[in-house]
Amino acid sequence: MSSAKAGTGPTNARARDQAAPALAGPREWAALAVLVLPVVLISVDSTVLGFAVPALSEDLRPTAGQLLWIVDVYGFVLAGLLITMGSLGDRIGRRRLLMIGSAAFGTASLIAAFAPTAETLILARALLGLAGASLMPSTLSLLRNTFLDARQRLLAIALWASGFSGGAALGPILGGWLLEHFSWGAVFLINLPVMALILVLVPLLVSESRNPEAGRPDLLSVVLSMAAMLPAVYGIKKLATEGLGALPVLSLAVGLGLGYLFVRRQKQLREPLIDVGLFRYRVFSVAVATNLMIVFSLVSSLFFLTQYLQLVLGISPMRAGFVLVPGLILSVLASLVAVRVSRHLSLATVIGGSLLVTAFGFAVLVLAPESGVTTGVVTVALGFSLISTGAGFAETLTNGAIMSAAPPERAGAASAISETAYELGAALGVAVLGSVLTASYRSQLTGVEGVPQNTVEAARETLGGAANAASDLGGAGGAALMGAARSAFTDGMHLTSVIAVLIVLAAAAQVWVLLRGLDNPAVEVPEAQAPVPEAAADTSAAGAAGPTEDVETVGAPGSAGPAEHHGP
């Protein structure tokens, strides 16, 4: 049954009288600018941390395992809680959750900035993940309920997605400058002024929205979602670094088993954390899987390229940042161009072609040399530009399709699924490909002539550890150790890039096979002409019903959207 109510925005009556959805006005576009701020911040935070890895390695002296956890524990916790937070935002209000998360993110940043040990930093990063989990689904779901017109919404999503690339472009420059003038803790302190700005502007510009009919969150589902993810990821990390073993296999099996129980419980609940019925909508499920695989490869490239530029080629953090900036700027431009291109080409063509560009970029990185600054910089700049351009195209359309597939009252849950795929892909990219790189590096750095074996063992932990060991050793032995470490790391990077090529090509094949012949739900189609493809009812311009809804339910009572200010 429709929930048509005056002043709450367009309803399914639009299907009868062909009335246009409410268009966003100045306040809504200003609200978009505010909602992009957390996206930029989190992107800057992840990029800056990658550049801080050498400084972290020198100061805190983490083991290889601790270093991987410092980088990816944030993503694991965030991904594990995104579903819960998205559902919580639907219940208590997405704007309220955004405010709470912003305050918590600032507090956790302070702890991280002054962490005295690797263990403390890992804990602080986990707290950042907890706070970040409340930020991401809130921003995307608020955007979904602010822009009801499909074409305006796709443009807004493109600008929102470009915040990731824009933040990643700003991160290397800002981080490089900070690392050259201050300690690594400064990279976390930059979060504080942004958080303060969000806390001031969000209440002024962003309208609250929630699902008034949502029930209480199921605590068992919350526990199962986290309990499934952590052992599964731990098992994958151990399998990648140590090979087959009883503990990693058992851990992975436990995670998968708990994941099965989580999905089964969601199907039985009247108010689930995840509406698993959304995955019956083909475009939605393929878009989520594609997001995961794109980010899986993209974030892993940032993890190893920042180390390659600084520790293999020996250039400063600032210069290393500028090498990656062209690719990140191209990603922003690609996300905007994707809006126009998507009106003329099919979803499968645009996303599949974009993934081929990304795969070619990783293929270029296989040619990166272990010496020669000019050749190395050019190779990295070209390869990363191709990777980022393809990712920028694909992510705009996949996010648009995901949000258009979901009914507005489930926007928080749908955006949480989208962000879970994004963050899980980021975490797994570092965990899996980072672990493969570490395993390859260790297997090749087994001994160096003229260097004590205990020094070699210290160098095998991380490339940053090798730099410290070589510096302590000095002389010809130190130079030989560092040369061997650079060679081992570069070979590991080549192997990782080949694996990334295969992953992205698999994603492209999936898109072409499963999306072939389907329309793009993120682009408005006149309803009188809108086709209804198999396994997927096309959405209306207002967001429409998800695959498990018989009728459209928009503008739930108590939610505030642009229709309150610009009624139809």
C-alpha positions in Angstrom: 0.0 0.0 0.0 1.3 3.5 -0.8 2.0 5.9 1.9 1.0 9.1 0.0 0.9 12.0 2.3 0.8 15.7 1.6 4.1 17.5 1.9 6.2 14.3 2.2 7.4 14.2 -1.4 6.2 12.2 -4.5 4.4 9.0 -4.1 3.3 6.2 -6.3 0.5 8.5 -7.5 3.2 9.7 -9.9 2.8 6.5 -11.8 -0.8 7.5 -12.5 -0.6 11.2 -13.3 3.0 11.3 -14.6 3.8 14.3 -12.3 7.5 15.1 -12.1 9.3 14.5 -8.8 10.3 17.4 -6.7 13.6 19.0 -7.9 16.4 19.9 -5.5 16.9 23.6 -4.8 19.8 25.6 -3.4 19.5 24.2 0.1 19.7 20.7 -1.1 22.8 21.3 -3.2 24.4 23.1 -0.2 23.5 20.1 1.9 25.3 17.9 -0.6 28.4 19.9 -0.1 28.2 19.2 3.6 27.5 15.5 3.1 30.6 15.2 0.9 32.8 16.4 3.8 32.9 13.1 5.7 33.6 11.3 2.4 36.6 13.6 1.7 37.8 13.2 5.3 37.7 9.4 5.3 39.4 9.3 1.9 42.1 11.7 3.1 42.6 9.7 6.2 43.1 6.4 4.3 45.5 8.0 1.8 47.5 9.8 4.3 48.0 6.7 6.4 49.4 4.9 3.4 52.1 7.6 3.1 52.8 7.5 6.8 53.7 3.8 6.7 57.4 4.4 6.4 57.4 6.9 9.3 55.2 4.5 11.4 57.6 1.7 10.7 60.6 3.8 11.9 58.9 5.1 15.0 56.7 2.3 16.4 58.7 -0.6 14.9 55.6 -2.7 14.2 55.9 -6.3 13.0 54.6 -7.2 9.5 51.3 -8.4 11.1 50.9 -5.3 13.2 51.5 -3.1 10.2 48.8 -4.8 8.2 46.4 -4.5 11.2 47.2 -0.8 11.6 46.3 -0.2 8.0 43.3 -2.5 7.7 41.7 -2.9 11.1 39.8 0.4 10.4 38.3 -1.1 7.4 37.4 -4.4 9.1 35.6 -2.8 12.0 33.9 -0.3 9.7 32.7 -2.9 7.2 31.5 -5.1 10.1 29.4 -2.4 11.5 28.1 -0.5 8.4 25.1 -2.7 8.1 24.2 -2.2 11.7 24.8 1.5 11.5 22.8 1.9 8.3 19.9 0.1 9.9 20.3 2.2 13.1 20.2 5.4 11.1 16.9 4.3 9.5 15.5 4.0 13.0 17.0 6.9 15.1 17.5 9.3 12.3 20.3 9.5 9.7 21.3 13.1 10.6 21.5 12.3 14.3 23.7 9.3 13.6 26.0 11.4 11.4 26.4 14.0 14.2 27.2 11.3 16.8 29.7 9.6 14.5 31.4 12.9 13.7 32.0 13.6 17.4 33.3 10.1 18.0 35.6 10.2 14.9 37.2 13.4 16.2 37.8 11.8 19.6 39.3 8.6 18.1 41.6 10.8 15.9 43.1 12.4 19.0 43.9 9.0 20.5 45.5 7.8 17.2 47.6 11.0 16.8 49.4 10.4 20.2 49.5 6.6 20.2 52.8 5.6 21.9 52.8 1.9 20.6 51.7 -0.1 17.7 49.0 -1.8 19.9 47.6 1.5 20.9 47.4 2.7 17.3 45.6 -0.5 16.3 43.1 0.1 19.0 42.6 3.8 18.0 42.2 2.7 14.3 39.5 0.2 15.5 37.7 3.1 17.3 38.0 5.2 14.1 36.3 2.3 12.2 33.5 2.2 14.8 32.9 5.9 14.4 33.4 5.9 10.6 30.7 3.2 10.3 28.1 5.7 11.3 29.4 8.4 8.9 29.3 6.6 5.5 25.8 5.1 5.3 24.4 8.3 6.8 25.8 10.5 4.1 24.6 8.3 1.2 21.2 7.6 2.6 20.6 11.3 3.4 21.6 12.1 -0.2 19.1 9.4 -1.4 16.3 11.1 0.4 17.3 14.6 -0.6 17.5 14.2 -4.3 14.3 12.5 -5.6 14.8 13.3 -9.3 16.8 10.4 -10.8 19.1 12.5 -13.0 19.8 15.0 -10.2 20.4 12.1 -7.9 22.9 10.5 -10.3 24.8 13.8 -10.5 24.7 14.1 -6.8 26.0 10.6 -6.4 28.8 11.4 -8.9 29.8 14.5 -6.9 29.6 12.4 -3.7 31.7 9.7 -5.2 34.2 12.2 -6.5 34.7 13.2 -2.8 36.6 9.9 -2.4 38.9 10.7 -5.3 39.2 14.4 -4.3 40.1 13.4 -0.8 42.6 10.9 -2.1 44.1 13.6 -4.3 44.4 16.0 -1.4 45.7 13.4 1.0 49.1 12.8 -0.6 49.8 16.5 -0.9 48.6 17.4 2.6 50.1 14.2 4.0 53.4 14.7 2.3 53.7 18.2 3.6 52.8 17.2 7.1 55.2 14.2 7.2 58.0 16.5 6.1 57.4 19.0 8.8 55.7 17.1 11.6 55.5 13.7 13.1 53.2 11.0 11.7 50.6 11.8 14.3 49.7 15.0 12.5 48.0 13.0 9.8 45.2 12.2 12.3 45.0 15.7 13.7 43.8 17.1 10.4 40.5 15.3 11.1 39.5 17.6 13.9 38.7 20.9 12.0 36.7 18.9 9.4 34.7 17.2 12.2 34.0 20.6 13.8 32.8 22.0 10.5 30.4 19.0 10.0 29.0 19.4 13.5 28.2 23.1 12.8 26.8 22.9 9.3 24.8 19.6 9.3 22.1 20.9 11.6 21.7 24.1 9.5 21.5 22.5 6.1 20.6 18.8 6.2 17.1 17.7 6.9 16.5 14.7 9.2 15.1 11.5 7.7 14.3 8.1 9.1 12.0 5.2 8.6 9.2 5.7 11.2 7.9 2.2 10.8 11.3 0.5 11.6 11.3 -1.8 14.6 14.0 -2.3 17.1 17.4 -3.6 15.8 18.0 -7.3 16.3 21.0 -7.6 18.6 21.7 -11.2 17.5 22.0 -10.0 13.9 24.5 -7.3 15.0 26.6 -9.9 16.8 26.5 -12.3 13.9 27.5 -9.7 11.3 30.7 -8.9 13.3 31.3 -12.5 14.4 31.2 -13.6 10.7 33.5 -11.0 9.3 36.4 -11.0 11.7 37.3 -14.7 11.7 36.7 -14.9 7.9 39.1 -12.0 7.3 41.6 -13.4 9.8 41.6 -16.8 8.0 42.1 -15.1 4.6 45.1 -13.1 6.0 46.7 -16.2 7.5 46.1 -18.3 4.4 47.7 -15.6 2.2 50.8 -15.2 4.4 51.3 -18.7 5.9 49.6 -21.0 3.4 47.3 -23.9 4.4 47.0 -24.6 8.1 44.5 -25.8 10.5 43.9 -22.5 12.3 43.3 -20.3 9.2 41.1 -22.9 7.5 39.1 -23.3 10.7 38.8 -19.5 11.2 37.6 -19.1 7.6 35.1 -21.9 8.0 33.7 -20.4 11.2 33.3 -17.0 9.5 31.5 -18.4 6.5 29.3 -20.5 8.7 28.3 -17.6 10.9 27.7 -15.6 7.7 25.3 -18.2 6.5 23.5 -18.0 9.8 23.4 -14.2 9.5 21.8 -14.3 6.1 19.3 -17.0 7.1 18.2 -15.0 10.1 17.7 -11.9 7.9 15.3 -13.8 5.8 13.3 -14.8 8.9 13.1 -11.3 10.5 10.3 -8.9 9.8 12.7 -6.0 10.2 16.1 -7.3 9.2 19.4 -5.5 9.3 19.9 -6.3 5.6 17.0 -6.6 3.2 18.5 -9.7 1.4 15.6 -9.5 -1.0 17.5 -6.6 -2.6 20.0 -9.0 -3.9 17.3 -10.7 -6.1 17.5 -7.5 -8.1 20.2 -8.3 -10.6 21.6 -4.8 -11.1 21.8 -4.3 -7.4 23.7 -7.5 -6.7 26.1 -7.1 -9.6 26.8 -3.4 -8.6 27.6 -4.4 -5.1 30.0 -7.2 -6.2 31.6 -4.9 -8.7 32.1 -2.2 -6.1 33.9 -4.7 -3.8 36.2 -5.9 -6.5 37.1 -2.4 -7.8 38.0 -1.1 -4.4 39.7 -4.4 -3.5 42.2 -3.7 -6.3 42.4 0.1 -6.0 43.2 0.3 -2.3 45.8 -2.4 -2.5 47.5 -0.4 -5.2 47.7 2.6 -2.9 49.2 0.3 -0.2 52.1 -0.9 -2.3 52.7 2.1 -4.6 53.3 4.6 -1.7 55.9 2.2 -0.3 57.4 1.6 -3.8 57.7 5.4 -4.5 59.3 6.3 -1.2 61.4 3.2 -0.3 62.3 1.6 -3.6 62.7 4.8 -5.7 63.7 6.9 -2.7 61.6 10.0 -3.4 60.1 12.2 -0.6 56.5 11.8 0.6 55.6 15.1 -1.0 56.9 14.1 -4.4 55.4 10.6 -4.1 52.0 12.3 -3.5 52.3 14.4 -6.6 53.0 11.2 -8.7 49.6 9.8 -7.7 47.6 13.1 -8.0 47.0 13.0 -11.8 45.3 9.6 -11.5 43.2 10.8 -8.6 42.1 14.0 -10.5 41.2 11.8 -13.5 39.0 9.7 -11.2 37.1 12.8 -10.2 36.6 13.9 -13.8 35.6 10.4 -14.8 32.9 10.2 -12.2 31.4 13.4 -13.6 31.7 12.3 -17.3 30.1 9.0 -16.4 26.8 10.8 -15.7 26.6 12.0 -19.3 28.0 8.9 -20.9 25.5 6.7 -19.0 22.6 8.4 -20.9 23.8 7.1 -24.2 25.4 3.7 -23.5 24.2 0.6 -21.6 25.2 0.0 -18.0 27.1 -3.2 -19.0 29.1 -1.3 -21.7 30.1 1.6 -19.5 31.0 -0.4 -16.4 32.6 -3.3 -18.4 34.7 -0.9 -20.5 35.8 1.0 -17.4 37.0 -2.2 -15.7 39.1 -3.0 -18.8 40.8 0.4 -18.4 41.5 -0.4 -14.8 42.9 -3.9 -15.6 45.2 -2.3 -18.2 46.5 0.1 -15.6 47.5 -2.8 -13.3 49.2 -4.5 -16.3 51.3 -1.3 -16.7 52.5 -1.6 -13.1 53.9 -5.0 -13.8 56.6 -3.1 -15.8 57.6 -1.0 -12.9 61.4 -1.1 -12.5 63.4 -1.7 -9.2 65.7 1.2 -10.1 65.5 4.3 -12.2 63.5 7.1 -10.7 62.3 8.7 -13.9 61.1 5.4 -15.5 59.6 4.3 -12.2 57.7 7.5 -11.7 56.3 7.6 -15.3 55.2 3.9 -15.0 53.4 4.5 -11.7 51.8 7.7 -12.9 50.5 6.1 -16.1 49.4 2.9 -14.5 47.6 4.6 -11.6 46.0 7.1 -13.9 44.4 4.3 -15.8 43.3 2.4 -12.7 41.7 5.5 -11.2 40.0 6.6 -14.4 38.3 3.2 -14.8 37.3 3.1 -11.1 35.9 6.6 -11.3 33.6 5.7 -14.2 32.5 2.4 -12.7 31.8 3.5 -9.1 29.6 6.4 -10.0 27.2 4.1 -11.9 27.3 1.2 -9.5 26.5 3.5 -6.5 23.7 5.1 -8.5 22.2 1.8 -9.4 22.4 0.6 -5.8 20.6 3.6 -4.4 18.0 3.7 -7.2 17.1 0.1 -6.5 16.2 0.7 -2.9 12.9 2.3 -1.6 13.6 5.5 0.3 12.6 4.2 3.7 15.3 1.5 3.3 17.9 4.0 2.1 20.1 3.6 5.1 20.2 -0.2 4.8 20.9 0.0 1.1 23.6 2.5 1.4 25.1 0.4 4.2 25.3 -2.6 1.9 27.0 -0.4 -0.7 29.4 1.0 1.8 30.0 -2.4 3.3 31.1 -3.7 -0.1 33.3 -0.6 -0.5 35.0 -0.9 2.9 35.2 -4.7 2.9 36.8 -4.5 -0.5 39.3 -1.9 0.9 40.1 -4.0 3.9 40.4 -7.2 1.9 42.5 -5.5 -0.7 45.1 -4.7 1.9 44.7 -7.9 3.8 44.8 -10.3 0.9 47.0 -8.6 -1.7 49.0 -6.9 1.0 49.6 -10.3 2.5 50.5 -11.8 -0.9 53.0 -9.0 -1.4 54.4 -9.6 2.1 54.7 -13.4 1.6 56.4 -12.9 -1.8 58.8 -10.3 -0.3 59.7 -12.6 2.6 60.2 -15.6 0.4 62.8 -13.8 -1.8 64.6 -12.0 1.0 66.1 -15.1 2.6 69.8 -14.1 2.9 72.3 -11.4 1.8 76.0 -12.1 1.5 77.9 -10.2 4.1 74.9 -9.4 6.3 74.2 -11.2 9.6 71.1 -13.5 9.5 69.4 -11.8 12.4 69.6 -8.5 10.5 68.1 -10.1 7.5 65.3 -11.5 9.6 64.5 -8.0 10.9 64.5 -6.7 7.3 62.0 -9.4 6.2 59.3 -8.0 8.4 58.5 -5.0 6.2 60.3 -2.9 3.6 60.4 -0.1 6.2 62.0 -2.5 8.6 64.6 -3.3 5.9 65.3 0.4 5.5 65.9 0.7 9.3 68.1 -2.4 9.4 70.2 -1.2 6.4 70.6 2.2 8.0 71.7 0.7 11.3 74.2 -1.7 9.5 75.6 0.9 7.2 78.5 0.5 4.7 78.5 -2.0 1.9 76.4 -4.5 3.9 73.7 -2.0 4.4 73.6 -1.1 0.7 73.5 -4.8 -0.3 70.6 -5.5 2.2 68.6 -2.5 0.9 69.2 -3.5 -2.7 68.0 -7.0 -2.1 64.9 -5.7 -0.2 64.0 -3.3 -3.0 64.3 -6.1 -5.6 62.2 -8.5 -3.4 59.5 -5.8 -2.9 59.4 -4.9 -6.6 58.9 -8.5 -7.6 56.2 -8.9 -5.0 54.5 -5.8 -6.4 54.6 -7.3 -9.9 52.9 -10.5 -8.6 50.3 -8.5 -6.8 49.6 -6.4 -9.9 49.1 -9.6 -12.0 46.6 -10.9 -9.4 44.7 -7.5 -9.5 44.5 -7.7 -13.3 42.8 -11.1 -13.0 40.4 -9.9 -10.4 39.3 -6.8 -12.4 38.9 -8.9 -15.6 36.7 -11.3 -13.6 34.6 -8.3 -12.5 34.3 -7.1 -16.1 33.2 -10.6 -17.3 30.6 -10.7 -14.6 29.2 -7.3 -15.6 29.0 -8.2 -19.3 27.3 -11.5 -18.7 24.8 -10.5 -16.0 23.9 -6.9 -17.0 23.7 -7.5 -20.7 20.4 -6.2 -22.1 19.4 -4.5 -18.8 18.6 -0.8 -18.5 20.4 1.6 -16.2 18.1 2.3 -13.2 20.3 5.2 -12.1 19.2 7.2 -15.2 15.6 8.4 -15.4 13.4 6.7 -18.0 9.9 8.0 -18.7 7.6 5.6 -16.9 5.3 5.1 -19.8 8.3 3.7 -21.7 10.1 2.1 -18.9 10.8 -1.6 -19.6 10.6 -4.1 -16.8 13.5 -6.5 -17.3 13.5 -10.0 -16.0 14.4 -10.3 -12.3 14.3 -6.6 -11.9 11.4 -4.1 -11.8 12.7 -0.7 -13.0 12.7 2.0 -10.4 10.8 5.3 -10.7 12.6 8.6 -10.7 11.8 8.9 -7.0 13.8 5.8 -6.1 10.9 3.4 -6.6 10.2 0.1 -5.0 12.9 -2.4 -4.4 12.7 -5.9 -5.8 10.7 -7.1 -2.8 8.2 -4.3 -2.8 4.9 -4.6 -4.7 4.3 -0.9 -4.7 6.3 2.2 -4.2 6.6 3.7 -0.7 8.1 7.1 -0.7 8.2 10.0 1.7 7.6 8.2 4.9 6.0 10.2 7.6 8.5 12.0 9.8 11.2 12.1 7.1 12.3 15.4 5.7 13.3 15.7 2.1 13.4 18.4 -0.6 9.6 18.1 -1.1 9.2 19.9 2.2 10.8 22.9 0.6 10.0 22.4 -3.0 6.8 20.4 -3.1 5.5 19.0 -6.4 
